[in-house]
Amino acid sequence: MLSLITHVATDFQTELSLIENYEQFFGYSMNRELLTEAVLLHDLTKPWILQ
């Protein structure tokens, strides 16, 4: 279970970096809620897959 928590935390950190980089380099504001939902959906089935 700890590795799943670490995986999700890493995904969220990557999401924040992606948002910051797009805003800094391209001047593009990303939808933070949509990206957070995408990260959560990406990891939704991990507990069953990793059994």
Secondary structure, DSSP 8 states (H G I E B T S, - for coil): -HHHHHHHHHHHHHHHHHHHHIIIII-----HHHHHHHHHHHHTTHHHHT-
